[in-house]
Amino acid sequence: MAASLLSIPIMLLLSVLQSVAFSRIKLIGGSSDIILLAIVSLAIVEKENSVFIWALAGGFFVSILSAMSTPVVVVSYLLIAWLSFMTHRFLWQSPILAILLSTILSTTVKFIIDIITLQITGIQFPIAASIGNILLPNMILNLFFIFPAYLVFSDLVRWISPKDDFDA
């Protein structure tokens, strides 16, 4: 319950940080997506399904700050949460592998959804150039920032819902 309530101000803060600071860290044409990294980290750390509430809040705030339509952004972040959650369920014994695979899958899926949406709206992108100039730099930056994000969000989850000493 506390995680659900805190998702709104934290995702609002992260979306502002995304638009102000993290979007300025560029590699060729790509930049990291701190909301995506937060959702992936929470899907790996959380024992509950509250990651979907975080994804909903993050998607809503990102859609306010971006030119993409709200349903597309929200659905893409909910799909990222589901992919990361399922990846963690299949690779529960290896969280590092789950983090890396979830980041790679999530970055690729978000890129594909964004490109399809832009193609539908009439904005044409050459696919090969987009992969080399946007997807790969996004993936490199997301893989660079995923471990610090994972550490921050694992501490946040421990702070929000600490386990009782009597639970064994």
Backbone bond lengths (Angstrom), bond angles and torsions (degrees), N, CA, C in turn:
res aa  C-N    CA-C-N  psi(-1)  N-CA   C-N-CA  omega(-1)  CA-C   N-CA-C  phi
1 M - - - 1.445 - - 1.530 110.92 -
2 A 1.319 116.37 -45.01 1.469 119.40 179.53 1.517 111.01 -65.04
3 A 1.333 116.47 -35.87 1.461 119.70 178.59 1.519 110.79 -65.35
4 S 1.321 116.84 -36.57 1.460 120.27 178.56 1.519 111.41 -67.15
5 L 1.301 117.00 -39.74 1.462 120.51 179.95 1.527 111.73 -70.88
6 L 1.312 116.87 -36.83 1.462 120.18 -179.59 1.524 113.43 -77.94
7 S 1.332 116.75 -13.44 1.461 119.02 -178.71 1.523 111.97 -62.96
8 I 1.320 117.40 -34.32 1.466 119.97 -176.55 1.528 111.97 -67.59
9 P 1.344 119.95 -54.76 1.473 116.96 -179.36 1.529 113.19 -68.36
10 I 1.326 117.37 -33.58 1.468 118.95 -178.83 1.527 110.49 -70.10
11 M 1.332 117.24 -43.43 1.468 119.06 178.49 1.532 111.52 -69.08
12 L 1.333 117.17 -31.17 1.467 119.71 174.19 1.521 109.93 -63.67
13 L 1.319 116.64 -46.73 1.466 121.13 177.85 1.529 111.19 -61.57
14 L 1.330 116.94 -43.58 1.470 119.80 179.66 1.522 111.99 -66.10
15 S 1.319 117.42 -37.41 1.465 118.68 179.20 1.533 111.10 -67.78
16 V 1.326 116.79 -35.52 1.464 119.41 175.28 1.532 109.95 -67.35
17 L 1.338 116.70 -44.12 1.473 119.99 176.30 1.520 111.05 -60.82
18 Q 1.322 117.11 -36.53 1.465 121.46 178.05 1.521 110.60 -62.36
19 S 1.319 115.88 -46.62 1.466 118.57 -176.58 1.520 113.13 -76.37
20 V 1.337 117.86 -27.24 1.459 120.80 -175.89 1.531 112.23 -93.62
21 A 1.319 117.22 -46.02 1.464 120.06 -171.03 1.523 113.52 -108.30
22 F 1.330 117.70 -54.61 1.456 119.75 -172.07 1.524 113.17 -70.20
23 S 1.323 117.70 -25.85 1.465 119.40 177.09 1.528 111.62 -71.96
24 R 1.317 117.12 -15.76 1.469 121.76 178.63 1.526 112.18 -84.47
25 I 1.310 117.19 -16.78 1.465 121.15 177.09 1.525 106.71 -84.81
26 K 1.304 115.98 100.52 1.462 121.68 -172.90 1.519 111.51 -111.94
27 L 1.304 114.32 146.69 1.462 123.45 170.08 1.521 104.85 -132.21
28 I 1.296 117.01 110.19 1.471 125.29 -171.31 1.530 107.71 54.68
29 G 1.347 118.98 -107.59 1.462 120.80 179.99 1.506 112.90 -111.56
30 G 1.317 117.22 6.20 1.456 119.99 -175.79 1.508 112.92 -109.30
31 S 1.313 115.13 159.08 1.457 121.44 175.17 1.522 108.37 -142.49
32 S 1.309 115.85 163.12 1.460 118.89 -178.69 1.523 110.01 -78.71
33 D 1.317 115.38 159.68 1.460 122.82 -179.33 1.519 107.52 -120.67
34 I 1.329 117.33 99.17 1.456 121.88 -174.94 1.530 111.26 -68.76
35 I 1.310 118.28 -29.29 1.464 120.76 177.30 1.530 109.32 -67.79
36 L 1.314 117.13 -43.52 1.461 121.26 176.16 1.518 110.23 -59.73
37 L 1.316 117.34 -44.47 1.465 121.11 -179.68 1.522 111.61 -65.53
38 A 1.323 116.78 -36.77 1.465 120.35 177.28 1.521 110.51 -65.20
39 I 1.313 117.46 -42.73 1.461 121.20 -179.46 1.521 110.66 -66.80
40 V 1.325 117.37 -43.42 1.467 120.11 177.30 1.523 110.59 -61.48
41 S 1.323 116.99 -45.35 1.469 120.91 -179.93 1.518 111.37 -62.23
42 L 1.314 116.66 -44.22 1.463 120.11 -179.83 1.520 111.89 -66.98
43 A 1.323 117.27 -34.79 1.464 119.53 177.79 1.520 111.54 -66.02
44 I 1.317 117.07 -30.93 1.458 120.60 178.63 1.524 110.88 -79.70
45 V 1.325 117.56 -37.80 1.465 122.56 -174.16 1.523 112.51 -82.71
46 E 1.335 116.93 -43.86 1.462 122.02 -172.83 1.524 111.43 -65.04
47 K 1.303 114.93 140.65 1.462 120.77 174.68 1.529 110.84 -95.50
48 E 1.320 116.46 -13.61 1.457 122.03 179.10 1.523 108.97 -103.93
49 N 1.323 115.24 -178.59 1.457 120.27 177.56 1.522 112.30 -94.89
50 S 1.316 118.56 20.63 1.468 120.63 -178.10 1.528 112.40 -70.21
51 V 1.304 117.87 -7.38 1.466 120.24 177.80 1.528 110.36 -62.40
52 F 1.320 117.67 -27.08 1.459 120.33 178.99 1.525 111.62 -70.75
53 I 1.311 117.05 -31.99 1.464 120.74 174.99 1.528 109.41 -68.22
54 W 1.338 115.92 -42.31 1.471 120.22 176.35 1.532 110.24 -60.83
55 A 1.337 117.05 -42.23 1.465 120.77 -179.71 1.525 111.18 -65.91
56 L 1.317 116.63 -38.49 1.455 120.74 177.77 1.524 110.65 -63.47
57 A 1.327 116.69 -46.58 1.468 120.79 179.24 1.531 110.81 -64.42
58 G 1.336 116.88 -45.76 1.463 120.34 179.34 1.513 112.37 -62.35
59 G 1.331 116.83 -42.70 1.455 120.57 178.76 1.513 112.60 -63.28
60 F 1.330 115.99 -39.56 1.460 119.83 178.72 1.525 111.22 -64.04
61 F 1.335 117.03 -46.07 1.471 119.58 -177.96 1.523 111.95 -69.52
62 V 1.324 117.71 -36.25 1.467 119.74 177.44 1.517 110.37 -67.19
63 S 1.333 117.11 -37.12 1.467 119.82 179.95 1.522 111.75 -66.14
64 I 1.326 117.18 -30.43 1.463 120.15 176.74 1.528 110.22 -67.07
65 L 1.330 116.54 -37.07 1.458 121.05 -175.04 1.527 113.95 -91.66
66 S 1.330 118.05 -4.08 1.460 119.64 -177.03 1.524 110.29 -119.47
67 A 1.310 115.74 172.82 1.457 121.14 -179.32 1.525 112.22 -88.62
68 M 1.314 117.84 -8.01 1.464 121.31 179.50 1.523 109.83 -74.33
69 S 1.314 116.16 153.80 1.458 119.66 -179.47 1.528 110.73 -72.00
70 T 1.317 115.83 149.99 1.464 121.81 -176.06 1.526 112.98 -58.51
71 P 1.333 120.13 -47.53 1.472 118.09 -179.23 1.526 113.69 -60.87
72 V 1.318 116.75 -37.85 1.466 119.85 -179.15 1.527 110.65 -65.45
73 V 1.314 117.10 -45.39 1.468 121.03 -178.77 1.526 110.57 -66.60
74 V 1.323 117.17 -45.11 1.467 120.46 -178.59 1.523 110.42 -64.62
75 V 1.325 117.35 -44.04 1.468 120.28 179.57 1.523 110.72 -65.18
76 S 1.327 117.45 -38.46 1.471 118.61 179.91 1.528 111.23 -65.02
77 Y 1.338 117.71 -40.78 1.465 119.15 178.65 1.527 111.98 -72.15
78 L 1.334 118.20 -33.21 1.466 120.05 174.42 1.529 110.62 -66.53
79 L 1.331 117.13 -37.92 1.464 120.86 176.22 1.518 111.04 -66.18
80 I 1.321 117.10 -37.90 1.464 121.56 176.22 1.521 110.22 -63.28
81 A 1.330 116.94 -42.57 1.468 120.82 178.12 1.522 110.41 -62.14
82 W 1.328 116.76 -43.20 1.465 120.07 -179.85 1.526 110.88 -66.27
83 L 1.332 117.98 -44.67 1.470 120.96 178.56 1.530 111.46 -60.49
84 S 1.314 116.48 -43.63 1.466 119.81 -179.78 1.519 111.26 -67.91
85 F 1.319 116.53 -40.15 1.466 121.50 178.03 1.531 110.59 -62.08
86 M 1.328 116.79 -44.84 1.472 120.67 -179.96 1.528 111.24 -69.77
87 T 1.321 117.41 -37.74 1.461 120.33 177.14 1.517 110.32 -61.66
88 H 1.321 116.33 -42.18 1.467 119.94 178.21 1.527 111.36 -66.32
89 R 1.318 117.44 -35.92 1.469 119.89 178.02 1.526 111.58 -64.98
90 F 1.350 116.88 -36.82 1.460 120.06 179.78 1.520 112.45 -79.56
91 L 1.312 117.59 -29.65 1.465 121.71 -177.40 1.529 110.39 -116.29
92 W 1.303 117.40 41.91 1.464 121.54 -174.04 1.517 112.69 -64.71
93 Q 1.321 119.20 -22.96 1.458 120.94 179.83 1.525 112.35 -83.70
94 S 1.301 117.23 -12.72 1.460 121.05 -179.00 1.526 110.18 -130.52
95 P 1.328 117.23 82.49 1.471 118.63 -176.53 1.530 113.65 -65.31
96 I 1.318 118.59 -30.72 1.463 120.13 179.25 1.529 110.40 -65.51
97 L 1.321 116.41 -43.37 1.459 120.17 176.67 1.528 110.60 -65.15
98 A 1.326 116.86 -38.35 1.467 120.75 177.86 1.521 110.99 -64.07
99 I 1.323 116.89 -40.00 1.472 120.86 178.60 1.529 110.24 -63.79
100 L 1.318 116.92 -48.34 1.461 120.58 -178.21 1.525 111.87 -64.49
101 L 1.334 116.20 -46.48 1.462 120.16 -179.34 1.526 110.99 -66.21
102 S 1.314 117.33 -40.11 1.466 120.57 178.22 1.525 111.27 -64.10
103 T 1.308 116.90 -39.67 1.463 120.04 179.07 1.521 111.09 -65.68
104 I 1.313 116.59 -43.40 1.470 120.37 179.23 1.522 110.83 -64.80
105 L 1.333 116.99 -47.24 1.468 120.67 179.57 1.529 111.51 -63.57
106 S 1.317 116.24 -44.56 1.460 120.30 -176.87 1.520 111.76 -65.69
107 T 1.307 117.32 -42.53 1.463 120.60 178.29 1.519 110.66 -62.68
108 T 1.320 116.33 -42.06 1.468 120.77 -179.90 1.529 111.25 -67.00
109 V 1.326 116.88 -44.35 1.465 120.20 -179.21 1.526 110.69 -64.77
110 K 1.311 117.61 -42.72 1.471 120.18 179.09 1.526 110.23 -63.90
111 F 1.324 117.56 -40.08 1.459 121.45 177.71 1.535 110.31 -61.95
112 I 1.321 116.95 -45.17 1.474 120.58 -179.05 1.527 110.64 -63.90
113 I 1.332 117.23 -44.02 1.464 120.25 178.66 1.523 110.69 -62.66
114 D 1.322 117.07 -43.10 1.471 120.29 179.52 1.520 111.64 -63.87
115 I 1.319 117.29 -43.46 1.467 120.76 -179.33 1.529 110.59 -65.79
116 I 1.334 117.56 -43.20 1.470 120.32 178.76 1.527 110.21 -62.83
117 T 1.330 116.60 -42.43 1.459 120.01 179.02 1.524 111.06 -62.74
118 L 1.312 116.81 -43.32 1.470 119.63 179.18 1.529 111.22 -66.74
119 Q 1.328 117.79 -36.32 1.465 121.01 177.36 1.530 110.33 -64.59
120 I 1.348 116.68 -40.85 1.461 120.86 179.92 1.523 110.93 -65.73
121 T 1.323 116.85 -37.96 1.470 120.11 -179.43 1.525 112.75 -78.03
122 G 1.317 117.66 -3.76 1.456 120.50 174.87 1.516 115.05 101.79
123 I 1.309 118.14 1.79 1.464 121.11 178.31 1.526 107.51 -91.34
124 Q 1.315 116.23 116.81 1.458 121.04 -174.93 1.526 110.69 -93.64
125 F 1.317 115.81 131.54 1.451 122.90 175.39 1.517 108.50 -125.08
126 P 1.316 117.98 133.63 1.462 118.52 171.22 1.530 108.77 -69.83
127 I 1.304 117.14 125.06 1.461 122.03 -172.91 1.524 111.68 -62.79
128 A 1.316 118.23 -46.04 1.469 120.55 -177.80 1.524 111.62 -62.45
129 A 1.308 116.94 -43.64 1.466 120.01 178.70 1.521 110.94 -67.80
130 S 1.327 117.29 -35.90 1.467 120.60 178.82 1.522 111.68 -66.44
131 I 1.322 116.40 -37.79 1.468 119.48 178.14 1.525 109.80 -65.71
132 G 1.312 117.01 -45.14 1.462 120.20 -178.00 1.517 114.82 -73.98
133 N 1.319 116.90 -32.85 1.461 120.23 -174.95 1.520 114.35 -98.53
134 I 1.346 117.87 -19.70 1.460 119.93 -177.00 1.526 111.75 -120.35
135 L 1.333 117.13 -55.51 1.468 119.98 -174.12 1.526 112.54 -63.55
136 L 1.304 117.64 -52.23 1.468 119.52 -176.83 1.524 112.98 -64.71
137 P 1.351 119.43 -43.13 1.468 117.77 174.30 1.533 113.11 -63.62
138 N 1.350 116.83 -38.50 1.475 119.30 175.15 1.520 110.84 -58.38
139 M 1.318 115.74 -44.89 1.452 120.03 -177.59 1.533 111.33 -65.24
140 I 1.319 116.94 -42.06 1.468 120.17 178.85 1.528 110.71 -62.38
141 L 1.326 117.16 -46.13 1.463 120.03 179.61 1.529 111.87 -67.03
142 N 1.332 117.52 -39.77 1.467 119.80 177.89 1.529 111.17 -65.05
143 L 1.320 117.24 -39.49 1.468 119.81 177.38 1.530 110.89 -68.34
144 F 1.317 117.13 -29.87 1.458 120.69 177.29 1.529 111.57 -69.70
145 F 1.334 116.32 -39.19 1.462 120.66 -175.66 1.531 114.58 -93.40
146 I 1.337 118.90 -6.08 1.465 119.09 -173.75 1.521 112.29 -67.75
147 F 1.313 119.01 -38.25 1.469 118.91 -177.28 1.526 112.89 -70.63
148 P 1.348 120.00 -41.97 1.467 117.09 172.10 1.529 112.66 -61.78
149 A 1.335 117.22 -38.35 1.468 120.04 177.85 1.522 110.71 -64.58
150 Y 1.320 116.48 -40.40 1.471 120.43 178.63 1.527 110.69 -62.70
151 L 1.311 117.62 -42.41 1.470 120.54 178.64 1.527 111.60 -64.05
152 V 1.321 116.92 -42.54 1.464 120.35 179.70 1.524 110.39 -64.76
153 F 1.320 117.62 -45.41 1.459 119.49 -176.36 1.523 112.92 -76.52
154 S 1.320 118.85 -27.37 1.465 118.52 173.60 1.524 110.40 -68.56
155 D 1.332 117.32 -37.57 1.466 119.78 174.40 1.522 111.36 -67.37
156 L 1.313 116.80 -39.13 1.458 120.69 178.43 1.525 111.34 -62.20
157 V 1.316 116.76 -43.30 1.469 120.05 179.10 1.523 110.33 -65.65
158 R 1.325 117.56 -40.27 1.467 119.72 176.27 1.522 111.70 -64.26
159 W 1.317 117.24 -34.28 1.455 120.91 179.71 1.528 111.04 -74.03
160 I 1.340 116.76 -39.55 1.466 120.71 -178.84 1.524 111.53 -69.51
161 S 1.308 116.42 -46.68 1.469 119.40 -177.21 1.520 110.12 -129.70
162 P 1.331 116.68 77.66 1.459 118.80 178.88 1.516 111.15 -69.32
163 K 1.310 115.24 146.01 1.461 120.01 178.21 1.522 108.98 -81.11
164 D 1.303 114.56 142.94 1.457 119.16 175.99 1.516 110.00 -70.64
165 D 1.313 115.29 148.16 1.467 119.23 178.15 1.514 111.29 -68.85
166 F 1.322 117.48 -18.75 1.447 120.14 -176.83 1.511 112.64 -87.26
167 D 1.344 117.35 -14.59 1.466 120.18 176.77 1.516 108.78 -78.82
168 A 1.297 115.22 127.97 1.463 118.78 -179.65 1.497 111.02 -129.00
